[in-house]
Amino acid sequence: MKDNYQIILRPHITEKSTLLREDNKYCFVVNRQASKLEIKRAAEELFDIKGSIIDVHTMQVRGKVKGRMNRYQRGRRPHWKKAIITVVEGTRIPVFESI
């Protein structure tokens, strides 16, 4: 079994994810091999919100092709996986409180 810190890597903070917090939804960058059930269990243990998670949505995000890395080649940012965790009304995740 993977460690919780290997499953949930970091919070994903953008304008859209900040607006989603009003609907009790929180975005995270997660391990690409992690399942929804693993993400749910890791979030419950890391943030001490047992039984408060309603739903977990995941999506694979493809890395962008960026400009030239050297004279002839283009580079690519890595692919990653995003998880949107919906929690019960009134539940807060402390990582996002200072933002």
N, C-alpha and C positions, 0 to 999 in steps of 0.2 A: 504494500500500500504506500502511496506517495505521501510525503509530508505536506501539510496544509499550505506551507509557504512555497512549495513547488507547484501547487495547483493554482492558487490565486497569486499572481505576480505583483500587480500594482493597481491602484485605482486609475481609471481612464477619465481624465478631466478635460472636458470641452464645453463649449457653450450649450450644445444639445444635451449633454449629460447633466449639466447644471439645471437645465429646465426640466429634465425628467425627475429630478429629486422632488419636485412639487407633487408628483404623482406617486411618491414612495418607491421610485425605481433608482437603482444604483448601478453604475457601469464599472466593470473591471476588465483588465487584461489578464487572461488565464492561459494555462498551458494548452497547447494545441491538441494534445491527446486526452485531455480531461473530459469526462462525461458530465452531463447535467447533474446527476446524482452526486458525483464526487465534488462538484463545485458547490452544491447546496450544503453538503456535510462540512466542507472546509469553511464556508462562510459562517455557518452556525457555530463552529468551534472557535474560529479566530475572533469573531466579533461578539460572542456570547449572546446570541439571539436565537436560542433554541425554540423551534416551533413557530417562529415569526416569519419565515420565508414562505410566500405564497407560490411563486413561480420563478423559473430560471429560463431565460431565452439566450441562446448562443448563436454566434455567427462567425464564419471564417472571413477574415479581411485580407484581401490580397495586397501585397506590397506594391508601392508605386514605382514606376520606372522613372529614374531621375536622370539628370543631364550627364554629361560625360564625366567619367571617373578618371580617365586618362585621355590621350589624344584620340583614340579610335573606339573605345568601348563605352557602352552605357552601363550604369549601375542600377541595382534594384534594391529597394528596402525589403526587409524580410516580411513574409506572411505572418499573421498573428490571429489570435482568436479573442473575441470580445464576448463577455457575458453580461446580460442585464438582469439584475436580481430585483424582484418585486417583493416588498415586505409589507407586513400588516400596518395599517394606519397608526401613527403614534410611535412606531419603532424607528430609532435613529441608528445609523452606523457611525461610530465615533471618528472614523478616518475623514469623513466629509464635513465634520462640524466646524473646522477651522477655515473652511474655504468659503 
